[in-house]
């Protein structure tokens, strides 16, 4: 039997695990003006990133035309990067491609809350990067399609999402508590 004192229930006390299941922690969304401001800032950063991405990846490189080749086998370019005598070049290629994906993992869930979730962010990043790689291979002189670039960019998006994107998206677009 529970005994009540001043509206407080003293006994029996629910176990900690039962209490957590019964009352999940509430997440409060930011006020509407702050949410709009955060979303607008993320959108501006996403547009700026798209411009940078286009300049980096869709810029012709006629001097490299003889050196480029299409890579459809995952891992082939990675092995070639790692087999280079200069570690600096491998780090530049691999690290650069990973860094190109990080903004997707951070900004996409803030700009479009329906894309929140690891699989959705990864799928959207992979599709966008595939389109960039197809455009490189088909339209840009001295550039070629490379599946390893898509893999590295998508890995970067995963890192960005896990480190910052998920948290930012939850703070800007918190889900309403269920009754």
N, C-alpha and C positions, 0 to 999 in steps of 0.2 A: 504494500500500500504506500502510495506517495503522500508525503506530508508537505503542505504548502504553508509558507511563511511569507507574508507580504507579497504574494504573487510569485514567489520563487519556488521552484520545484527542487527539493533537496534530495529526495531519494525515491525510487532508484535512479541512479545516474546512468545515462546511456554510455556505452563504451565508446572510446575515442573513434574506432573504425566505423561504428554505426553512426556516430554523429557526423563524421565526414561524408558518409554516403547520403545521409538524410539532408544535410545542408551543405551543398557544394559552395566553395568560395565564390562570392560575387565579383564580377569584373565590371567596373564602371567605365563607360565610354567617356571620352572627352566631350566637353560642351560642343554644340553644333558649330559655332564659329571657329573653334580650334580645330575641329575635325576637318572643316572645309579648308582652312589654312594649311594644315598638314598635308591634305590630299593635293591641294594646288601646288605646294612646294615640291612634293614628290613627282607630280606631273611635269613641272618645269625641269627638274633634274633628269627625268626620264627622256624628255625631248633633247636636252643638252647631251645626254649620253648617246642617244640615237645619232646625233650629228657627229659626235666623236667616233662612234662605231663606224659610220659610213665613211668618214675621212680616212680611218685607219685601214679598213678592209676593202673599200671599193675604189681606192686610188690606184691608177695604173702604174705598173712597174715594168716598162719595156725592157730595161736592162736585165731583168730576171726571167724573161720569156723562155730562154733556152734551158733554164734551170728548173722550171716548174713542171710538175707532173700531178695528175689526178691520183688521189689515194682513196680507194674504197675498202681497204683492209684495215680494220681497227688495230692499232698498235704499231703499224708499219712506220709511220712518221715519228712516233715516240722513240722507237728503237734507233732511227736515223739521228734524231736529236741527241740521244744519249751516247751514241757512238762517235760523236764529234770530239775532236781532241780538246777543243776549248769548252770547258764547263759553262762558261759565261753565256755562250750562244744557246746552249740547251736550256739554261735557266731563263734566258730572255724569251725563248719561244714558248716553253711550257708555262712559265709563270705569267707571261703576257696573255696567253689564251685563257688561263684560269681567271686572271683579273678582269678580263673582258666580260665574264659571266657574272661576277659578283653583284654588279648593280641590278641585274635582273632579279636575283634572289632577294635583294633588299627592297627595291622600289615597286615591283609588280604587285605584291600583296597589299601594298598601301594604296596604290593607284586603283586597283581593281580587287576589292575585297573578296569577290567570288572566286578568285584564283588562289586564295589562301589555302595552303596545304602543300606538303612536299611534292606529291605526285603532280599536282596541277602546275606548280611553278616549274618543275623539271620538264614537263611536257611542253609548256608554252615556250620555255627557253630553247629546248631542242628544236621545235618547229621554226622559231625565228632564226636560230643559227643555221639551220639547214637551208632556209631561204637565202640567207646571206652567203653561205658557201656556194649554193647553186648560182647566184648572181655573179659571184667572183669567177667561178669556172666558165660561165657562159658569156659574160659581158666584159670582163676586165682583162686587159692585156697584162701578161706577166703574173697572173694569179690563177689558182686552180682550186678545185673542190678537194677538201681534205676532211675525211670523217673524224680524224683524231682531233681536229680543231673543234668540231661539234661536241665531242666527248669532253674535252677540256673546258669549253665554255659552260657546258651543262654542269660539270663538277664545280665550277666557280659559283654558279647560281645556287647550288646546294649549300656550299659553304656560306655564302651571303645570307641565304634564308635561315640557316640554322643559327648563325652567329647574331644576326640583327633583324632580318626581315620579319620573322615570325613574331618577335617581341614588339617591333614597331607596329605591325599590322594589328596585333591584339590591343595595343594601347589606343590606336586611332579608331579602330572598328570593333570594339568589344561586342561580343554577343550578348543579347539581353538575357537576363536570368529567367529561367522557366518557373512558372508558378506551380 
